[in-house]
Amino acid sequence: MYFTFYFKREQERILVIAFKRPDEEQKVLVKEEFQDLEVHEILGEKSSVQSVITVMKIHRTIKINLTTEESKDYLGDKFGNLEIESTSSFVMPDENFSSSSNNSAEMMQMMKILTQAFTDLSSSLHNKKSQMKIDKFDGKTEDALSWIKCYEKACQVNGWITDSLKILNLKSNLEGIASKWFSSRIVEDKEEIWPEWKKSFIKAFSQNRIQLAIVADK
């Protein structure tokens, strides 16, 4: 059964602030004392949740498939008295974002980047003979700052001089949790500005490396 959960970040805390049951339009607003993700052990163990909360900024909506056994906590009253909120009185900035929409949103953004990069790529084809390759970044075995410096050097050698080309070619040089970070990042941003991507990359993979390694292993 698919439930929709609404997450919120407050500094280092991840909160579950509401959820929707299958085939219901109203949201169940979780009381404050039950909002910490640690209370929701079932959700915390889901790889889809782990991959999203690692890079989430403030809010995120995730649609999660729960088994009959897992869903009983959210169909019942395990977390105490839960208040029902109408849809109109509970709105989040990314209300329409869910893990089930990742693929289509990512595809639209990738098409946008591809369109912009096509002209840039055609002008840099003469540099193919001097292509510089680097090891793929997986988010847990190499220093993020050192790796991104090597990547920018490869961009310079390979003729990927525009922001769109740097972002487009970044995906093929990532794997594991780093590749998931790229997918999440690309559906969040409307503009392709490389300095912003670089800043986000370093921030994401220069902190909480133990958690990133656990997520990647899962």
N, C-alpha and C positions, 0 to 999 in steps of 0.2 A: 504494500500500500504506500502510495506517495504522499508524504507530508511536506508542507512548505514551512521552513523555519527562518526566523528573522534574527540575525546576529548583529551585535554592536560591540565595537572596541572602545574600552575606556582605559587608556594607557596600556598596561600590560595585561589587563583583564579582558576576556572574551565572554560576552553575555548572550544568553538566549532570552530575548525579550518577548517573543510571541511565536505562535505557530498556527497553521491552518490544517485541519483534518481533511482527509480525502472527501471530495464532493461537497465541501462546505465553503461558503463564501465568508463567513465570519471568522475573525481571528481570535485565538485564545491568548489573552494577555497574561504572561507569567508574572507572578508577584515577585517583588524585588529579592526576597530571601531565597528564591529558587532559580535566579537568573544565571548564576555562575556556571560556566560550561562544565566545570568539574562535577557538578551535581548530575549532569546529563551524561553519564558514562558511555551510554550507547552511542550518542552522537560524537563524543570525543574520540571514539575508536574508528570512526568512519574515515577512510582515506580521502573521500571527496571533501569532507569538512576540514581535515588537516591541511590539504593542499590550498584551500581557499583562505583560511584564517591566517596562514603564514604571510600572505601578501595583502590582506584586506586593510583598508584605510580606516573607515568609520563604520559603515553599514554594509551588510551583505545579506541577500536572500538566497537560500539554497533549497532546492527541491530534493528530498532524500527518500529513497525506497526502503521501508522498514518491513521486516518480517512480522508475522502475526504475533510472535512472542515479543519482539522489540516494540511493537506499536501499542501494546496494552497499557504501557505507562502514560501514553499520550491520549488514549481513549478513556482512561480512567481518571483517578484523582490522586495519583501518587505524590504529586507536588503540592498538595493542599488545595485550598480554595482558589480556583483559577477564574478570573473574571473574563467575560465575553465582551470583546470590543467590536463594534460595527466597522465594516470596511472603510466607511467614509471618515471615521474619526481616528484612523491609524494609518499614516502615510509615511513611507521612507523614501529617501532620495533615489534608491535603486530598486524600487518596488517590483519592477518587471524583470529583474535579473534573477536567473536561477541556473543551476548547473545544467539543466536540460536545454537551455538556450545558448549555452557556451559555443557550440559548434557553429550555429548560424551567425551569431554576432561576431565571432572570430573570423568567419569566412568573409563577412561584409567588410571588416576592417582590413583584412589581408588583400582583398580585391582593390580597396582604395589605395593601399600602399603599392600594390603591383602596378596599378595604372600610372601612379606618379613615378614609379621607379623604371618603367619600361624605357622611357626616353633616356634617362640617366644611364641605364645599363647598356643600351646600344652604343652610347658614346664612349664606353669604357671597355669595349670588347677587345681593343687592340692590346690591352694589358693582360690578356689571358695567358700568354706565354710566361709571365712572371708571377703566377699565382702563388701567394703565400698561405700555407695551411697551418692551423693551430689545433691543439688538442681541444676536444669539446669540454665545455664546462657543465658539471653536474650539480653544482650548488653545495658540495660538501667536502671535496677533496683538495681544493685549491683556493688560494686567497683571491677574493673577488676583485680587489683593486689591481693586483698584479695581472690577473687574467684580462681585465678590460683594457689595460694598457697595451697588452700584446694584441688584443683584437683590433684596437684602433690603429696599431702599426700595420696589421694585415689589411685593414681598410685602405690605408694610404698606399701600400704596395699594389693592391689589387684594383685600385681605381674606384673604390666605393666612397666617393668623396661627398656625396649628398646625404642628408639625414635619412631620406627614404631608403637608400641603398644600404646604409649602415644598419637600419632596423630590419629590413627585409632579410639580409644575410645573417643577422644575429641568430635568428631562429634555427638555422641549419647547423649552428655551432653550439647549440645547447642540448642537454638531455636530462632525463630524470626530473627532479623537482624544479630545476632551472627552466626546463621546457614548459612546465605547468605555470611557472611564474610568467613566462612570456605570453601564454594564452590568456591568463587573467589580466595582464597589463594591457593587452591590445584591445580588449573589449571595454576597458575603462577610459581610455584616452581618445579624444576627438582629433588631436593634432599630432603629427609625427615630428617631434622636436628631439633630436638626438641628445643634447645635453640633459634634458629632463629624463630620458630613458636611462642614460648613464648614471645619473644621480639616484634614480629609483633602484637600479640594479645593485649599486654599491650598498645602498641602505638595506636592501632586502637580504643580501648575502654576506654582510659584514657583522651581523648581529644574530644572536640566538642560533648559532651554528649547530648545537647539539640537537635542537628540535628539528632543524632542517634535515639533518642526517637521518633522524628517526623517520620522518615523513618520506624521505627518498627511499629508504629501505622498504617501507610498506608498499 
